[in-house]
Amino acid sequence: MSTEERLNAMRGYKATLSNPHTSDEAKQNAQAMLEQLGGDQPRDELYDQTERGKDPSRFMGGLKAARHNPNVTDSGRQKAEEKLRDRNELPEE
């Protein structure tokens, strides 16, 4: 099961836990399944892949666009430039 599939399954079990119309037996089963799926581990794995999971050309284009967008903060522009330099997309100064 992929990380996203596990995360979606966890969402369903969490919804079961918070549903007032669900029986106690179903809630116990949902809790057991959540523990079996790894607690928050799939969510952590998904957030660790934020850059890797994106199309590299679109990611780089977004970084390049951020450098010229007047709505991006100065620190945001700086971070975008640092990431571009780390990936050898900008010359070192």
C-alpha positions as CSV (number, residue, x, y, z in Angstrom):
1,M,0.0,0.0,0.0
2,S,1.4,3.4,-1.0
3,T,1.9,6.2,1.5
4,E,-1.1,8.1,0.1
5,E,-3.3,5.0,0.2
6,R,-2.4,4.5,3.9
7,L,-3.0,8.1,4.6
8,N,-6.5,7.9,3.0
9,A,-7.3,4.7,4.9
10,M,-6.2,6.5,8.1
11,R,-8.6,9.4,7.3
12,G,-11.5,7.0,7.0
13,Y,-10.7,5.4,10.4
14,K,-10.2,8.8,12.1
15,A,-13.6,9.8,10.7
16,T,-15.1,6.6,12.2
17,L,-13.7,7.5,15.6
18,S,-15.2,11.0,15.5
19,N,-18.6,10.0,14.2
20,P,-21.2,10.0,17.0
21,H,-23.4,7.5,15.2
22,T,-20.7,4.8,15.1
23,S,-20.9,1.9,17.5
24,D,-18.2,1.4,20.2
25,E,-17.2,-1.8,18.5
26,A,-16.6,-0.1,15.2
27,K,-14.6,2.6,17.0
28,Q,-12.4,0.0,18.7
29,N,-11.8,-1.7,15.3
30,A,-11.0,1.7,13.7
31,Q,-8.5,2.5,16.6
32,A,-6.9,-0.9,16.1
33,M,-6.6,-0.4,12.4
34,L,-5.0,3.0,12.9
35,E,-2.4,1.5,15.2
36,Q,-1.8,-1.2,12.7
37,L,-1.3,1.4,9.9
38,G,1.5,3.1,11.9
39,G,-0.1,5.9,13.8
40,D,1.1,9.2,12.3
41,Q,4.0,7.5,10.4
42,P,2.4,7.6,6.9
43,R,1.6,11.3,7.3
44,D,5.2,12.0,8.3
45,E,6.4,10.0,5.3
46,L,4.1,12.0,3.0
47,Y,5.4,15.4,4.3
48,D,9.0,14.2,4.0
49,Q,8.4,13.7,0.3
50,T,7.0,17.2,-0.5
51,E,9.7,18.2,-2.9
52,R,10.5,14.7,-4.2
53,G,6.8,14.0,-5.0
54,K,6.5,17.0,-7.4
55,D,7.3,17.3,-11.0
56,P,10.9,18.6,-11.0
57,S,10.4,21.0,-13.9
58,R,7.3,22.5,-12.3
59,F,9.1,22.7,-8.9
60,M,12.1,24.5,-10.4
61,G,9.7,26.9,-12.4
62,G,7.9,27.7,-9.1
63,L,11.2,28.6,-7.4
64,K,12.3,30.7,-10.4
65,A,8.9,32.5,-10.4
66,A,9.1,33.1,-6.7
67,R,12.2,35.1,-7.1
68,H,10.3,37.7,-9.2
69,N,6.9,37.7,-7.6
70,P,6.3,40.9,-5.7
71,N,3.9,39.1,-3.3
72,V,6.7,36.8,-2.0
73,T,8.5,37.9,1.1
74,D,12.2,38.8,1.0
75,S,12.9,35.7,3.1
76,G,10.8,33.6,0.6
77,R,12.8,34.9,-2.3
78,Q,16.0,34.2,-0.5
79,K,15.0,30.6,0.3
80,A,14.0,30.1,-3.4
81,E,17.4,31.3,-4.5
82,E,19.2,29.0,-2.0
83,K,17.2,26.0,-3.3
84,L,18.0,26.9,-6.9
85,R,21.7,27.3,-6.1
86,D,21.7,23.9,-4.2
87,R,20.4,22.3,-7.4
88,N,22.9,24.1,-9.6
89,E,20.2,26.1,-11.3
90,L,21.8,29.5,-10.4
91,P,25.5,30.4,-10.5
92,E,27.3,30.8,-7.2
93,E,27.9,34.4,-6.2
